[in-house]
Amino acid sequence: MWNERLRDETAFTGEYVQLASSLAVEQVSPRSAPKLDAGSNLLFDASTPHAVTLRHTQVFDLDGLLGRARSSGFLPQPDAPGHSELTKRFTDLFTRHQNCGIVEFHYVTPVMVGRL
């Protein structure tokens, strides 16, 4: 199981990714989900693994969005230079994109199930 944020699904998520990249104190490479391919069968018994992809949404108010941003280790942490700028810019992003006091992140979650 692996969550993949749909980065280009909305203007908000696209801007979130760009803003996080611009404020990063260290560069991180985007991760992608492991792919179910012929080699994956080596992990499972003789039966074919089952795979399904699920969509889900994570909803944030302003405090939740700031908490999510602050939980990213590559962004300035409290008491670090740049943290007040992070708070200001993510607050501005929220204000521009909120609807009824919330913003949404959309994800897909590929799930592989089988017997090891």
LINVENNOR-V353567 format. One line per field, one symbol per residue. burial: I if it has 9 or more other ideal C-beta (glycine too) atoms within 8 Angstrom, else O. A space follows every 50 residues. Layout:
burial=???
This chain:
burial=OOOIIIOOOOOIIIIIIOIIOOIIOOOOOOOOOOOOOOOIOOOIOOOOIO IOOOOOOOOIOIOIIIOIIIOOOIIIOOOOOIIOIIIOIIIOIIOOIIOO OIIIIIIIIIIIOIOO
